[in-house]
């Protein structure tokens, strides 16, 4: 996904990398994309992390401003993180982005 203007979280989170990005397109529904690289683990692990993140994002997208386009990059620590850990890091990252 191409992002023209990007706000980036500068903090380091354990499971959600510091390249969580947000861009707004007025009037459109919020959408999210995931980047889960081979650094996270093998295919099975990457897909498990992606499924967890998709599930967590589905409940959080409606709270984002209309037109938000979000890209979340999973950090290698996401492979061993619990869903609660992923959710906590995602919440912190989203809170930082929405405030900025």
N, C-alpha and C positions, 0 to 999 in steps of 0.2 A: 504494500500500500504506500502510495506517495503522500508525504505530508509536507505542505508548503511552509507553515509556521508551526514550530514545535516548542512546547515547554517540556523540560526534562527534569526529573527528580535528581537532585545532586547527592542525596544521602545514599548510603549503601545498605541494602536490606539483605537478610540471609537467603531468602528463597526467591524473591522477585528482584531481578537485576536493576541497576540504577538507570536503565534505559527505558523505563516506563515513559511513554510519550502520549501526549494528548493534543488534539487539534480540534477546532470547532468549525462545522459547516452549518450555518444557520438553517433551521427548519427541518433538518433531517433527524431521523431517529438515531440514538447513540449506537455505535457499533464498536466491536473490539476484535483485534487480531492477536495471535499468539506467535511467539518465536521460541521454540524449544530445540536448541541445537544439540549436536552429538556430544557436546561437553557435559550435558545433563546425564547422559547414559545411553544405553542401547535402545533399540526400537521399542521394546516393551515398556521400558522405564519412561522414555520420552512420551509415548502415547498415554501412559497413566498420568503423568504430570499434566499433559494437555487436557485430558478429561477432567481432572480435578480443577484446573484453572477455569475451564469453560463453565463448569458447574458453579464455581464461586462467582464468576463474572456475571452469569445470568441473573443472579439475585441483586447485583450491584449496578448493572447498567441503567435500570430505570431511574436511579437516583442521580445520574449524571445529567448535565445540561443537554438540552436538545441539540443535535448536530455534532455531538462529541464523537471523535474518531480516536480510539485508544489502541496503542500497541504495547503489549506486555512481553518482556523477554525474561524467560525463566533462568535463574542462576543455577549452577551445578548443584548447590545445596538443596534445591527443590526435589531432587531425586529421593532424598531420605526424609524429607519434611512431612509432617502430618498435615492433613487438610486444615486443621486449626492454625498451624504455623503459616501455611500459605495464605489463609484468609487474613490473618493478622498483618502480614507483610503487605498484602494487597490493599487492605484498608488504610494502612499508614501511607502507602505510596499515593493512593487516590486522594486522601485527605490533603496531602501536600500539593498535589496538582490542582485540585479544585480551589484551594486557597490562593494559589499564585495567579 
